[in-house]
């Protein structure tokens, strides 16, 4: 739970996201070097988090980077329970309720020579988890990372724009609005009205998995 002015936390999260994505971009070539073909989402994320946890800059920016972080919910009887698993969570201190969530999804997956955009899954199994507060409960910012496995970021972005704009449960207020690129990483933001009534900004980053151009059989 956030204490103090919410806008101050929004500004802090946004500033951190910019710097954190720079470090992901720096670690990205190392991930590409050890993964071939069409890797699973978990395989990409595991290798990415392993690199980030060793990064000297990241170590100065936050308390910890957690792979498959489980936020806790509060039951009616006062007991805690798991609300699911977030792909990457950045913890700033020992408070488990104050974190920046990064949900990761594959896009443009090639199988048997056919491309599946998976933009629908990005929305329904990623963004919607922020809308229901399964992830980032009471927090004003959430983040999405798209692993674009055929390196065609333009196609991925086009499909995402269509699905996001047409999925009414997202309760879109603003966006998709382009953000400045970081290195070659295309970014955008969306603003939504949550089921419980609060607003949440989702920040999106699309990473080109260029080695996917040399697909394994």
C-alpha positions in Angstrom: 0.0 0.0 0.0 1.2 3.5 -0.9 1.7 6.1 1.8 1.6 9.8 0.9 0.8 11.6 -2.3 -0.2 9.1 -5.1 1.1 11.4 -7.9 4.6 11.3 -6.2 4.5 7.5 -6.4 3.3 7.6 -10.0 6.2 9.9 -10.9 8.6 7.6 -9.0 7.4 4.5 -10.7 7.5 6.1 -14.2 11.1 7.3 -13.6 12.1 3.9 -12.4 10.4 2.2 -15.4 12.5 4.3 -17.8 15.7 3.3 -16.1 14.8 -0.3 -15.6 13.9 -0.7 -19.2 17.3 0.7 -20.1 18.9 -2.1 -18.1 16.6 -4.7 -19.7 17.7 -3.4 -23.1 21.3 -3.7 -22.0 20.8 -7.3 -20.9 18.7 -8.3 -24.0 21.6 -9.3 -26.3 22.8 -11.7 -23.6 19.4 -13.3 -23.5 19.3 -13.6 -27.3 22.7 -15.3 -27.3 21.6 -18.2 -25.1 18.1 -18.8 -26.5 17.4 -20.2 -29.9 14.3 -20.7 -32.1 11.0 -19.9 -30.5 11.7 -20.0 -26.7 9.0 -20.3 -24.1 8.0 -17.1 -22.3 9.4 -18.5 -19.0 12.8 -19.3 -20.5 13.2 -15.7 -21.8 12.1 -14.2 -18.5 14.3 -16.5 -16.3 17.4 -15.5 -18.3 16.4 -11.9 -18.2 15.9 -11.8 -14.5 19.1 -13.7 -13.9 21.0 -11.0 -15.8 19.1 -8.1 -14.1 19.8 -9.5 -10.6 23.6 -9.4 -11.3 23.4 -5.9 -12.8 25.2 -3.3 -10.7 22.9 -0.5 -11.8 19.7 -2.4 -11.0 21.1 -3.3 -7.6 21.4 0.4 -6.8 17.9 1.2 -8.2 15.8 -1.2 -6.1 15.8 -3.7 -3.2 15.2 -6.9 -5.3 14.0 -8.2 -8.7 11.7 -11.2 -8.2 10.9 -13.8 -10.8 7.3 -15.2 -10.5 6.3 -13.0 -7.5 3.1 -14.0 -5.7 1.2 -11.0 -4.3 -1.0 -11.8 -1.3 -4.7 -11.2 -1.0 -6.6 -10.8 2.3 -9.5 -13.2 3.0 -12.6 -12.3 5.0 -11.2 -14.3 8.0 -8.0 -12.2 8.0 -5.8 -14.9 6.4 -3.6 -14.3 3.4 -3.7 -16.1 0.1 -1.8 -16.1 -3.2 -3.4 -13.9 -5.9 -1.4 -15.5 -8.7 2.0 -15.2 -10.1 3.5 -12.0 -11.7 6.3 -12.7 -14.1 8.6 -10.0 -12.8 8.2 -7.8 -9.7 10.5 -5.0 -8.6 10.5 -4.6 -4.8 11.8 -1.3 -3.3 11.9 -2.4 0.3 10.5 -5.2 2.5 6.9 -4.1 2.0 5.4 -6.8 -0.2 2.4 -4.6 -1.1 4.5 -1.9 -2.8 6.0 -3.2 -6.0 6.2 -2.5 -9.7 4.8 -5.4 -11.7 6.0 -6.5 -15.2 3.8 -9.0 -16.9 5.5 -10.6 -19.9 3.9 -12.1 -23.0 5.1 -13.5 -26.3 3.9 -11.9 -29.5 4.1 -13.0 -33.1 4.9 -16.6 -32.4 5.8 -18.7 -35.5 4.7 -22.3 -35.6 4.8 -24.5 -38.7 5.4 -21.4 -40.8 2.3 -19.6 -39.5 2.4 -16.5 -37.3 0.1 -16.1 -34.4 0.1 -12.6 -33.0 -1.1 -13.6 -29.5 -2.3 -10.0 -29.0 -5.6 -11.2 -27.6 -3.8 -13.3 -24.9 -1.6 -10.2 -24.2 -4.8 -8.3 -23.3 -7.0 -11.0 -21.7 -4.3 -12.9 -19.8 -2.0 -9.9 -19.1 -3.6 -6.4 -19.1 -6.9 -7.6 -17.6 -5.1 -9.0 -14.5 -4.2 -5.4 -13.6 -7.8 -4.3 -14.3 -9.2 -6.7 -11.7 -6.4 -5.9 -9.3 -5.3 -9.5 -9.3 -2.0 -7.7 -9.9 -0.9 -4.3 -8.5 -3.8 -4.0 -6.1 -4.2 -0.3 -4.9 -1.2 0.6 -7.1 -1.4 3.3 -9.8 1.1 1.8 -12.3 1.6 -1.6 -14.0 3.9 -2.7 -16.8 3.7 -5.0 -19.8 6.6 -6.4 -21.8 6.1 -8.0 -25.2 8.6 -10.4 -26.5 8.2 -10.0 -30.3 9.5 -13.4 -31.5 9.6 -12.7 -35.3 11.1 -9.2 -34.8 8.1 -7.5 -36.6 7.4 -4.9 -34.0 5.2 -2.9 -36.3 2.8 -5.8 -36.9 2.7 -6.6 -33.1 1.9 -3.0 -32.3 -0.8 -2.8 -35.0 -2.5 -5.9 -33.6 -2.2 -4.7 -30.0 -3.8 -1.3 -31.0 -6.7 -3.1 -32.5 -7.3 -5.6 -29.7 -6.8 -3.0 -26.9 -9.2 -0.5 -28.6 -11.8 -3.2 -29.1 -11.8 -4.9 -25.7 -14.4 -3.1 -23.7 -13.5 -4.7 -20.3 -10.3 -2.7 -20.4 -12.3 0.5 -19.8 -9.8 2.5 -21.8 -9.6 6.2 -20.9 -6.5 7.2 -22.9 -4.2 5.6 -25.4 -2.5 3.7 -26.8 -0.2 6.7 -26.6 3.4 6.4 -27.9 6.2 7.0 -25.5 9.8 7.8 -26.4 11.8 4.9 -27.6 14.6 3.5 -25.5 17.4 2.3 -27.8 15.3 0.2 -30.2 12.5 -0.6 -27.8 9.1 0.7 -28.9 6.9 1.8 -26.0 3.4 3.1 -25.4 1.0 3.8 -22.5 -2.6 3.2 -21.8 -4.9 4.6 -19.0 -7.8 2.6 -17.7 -10.7 2.7 -15.2 -10.4 -0.3 -12.9 -13.3 -2.6 -11.9 -13.0 -1.2 -8.3 -13.2 2.4 -9.7 -9.6 3.6 -9.5 -7.4 4.5 -12.5 -4.3 2.6 -13.5 -1.7 3.5 -16.1 -0.2 0.6 -18.0 3.2 1.1 -19.6 4.1 -1.2 -22.5 7.5 -2.1 -24.0 8.0 -4.3 -27.1 11.3 -6.1 -27.3 12.4 -7.4 -30.7 13.6 -11.0 -30.5 15.7 -10.7 -33.7 17.3 -14.1 -33.4 13.8 -15.6 -34.1 14.5 -14.7 -37.8 16.7 -17.9 -37.8 14.1 -20.3 -36.6 15.0 -23.8 -35.5 13.0 -26.5 -37.3 
